[in-house]
């Protein structure tokens, strides 16, 4: 994911592949936690924050490295 100028995330690559990598690191995440709907980036990051204890910035940076 990378942030666009409007502050939204832009998912690059295959989201299903990214979901798999995220679930490997955080096994407690469900498919519902990782549901990505275009334009609902904050909801996705909010769910991930609750489950991982990471900040939005930490999550964005980590996902960019995947």
Order of alpha helices (4+ residues) and beta strands (2+ residues): beta-beta-alpha-alpha-alpha
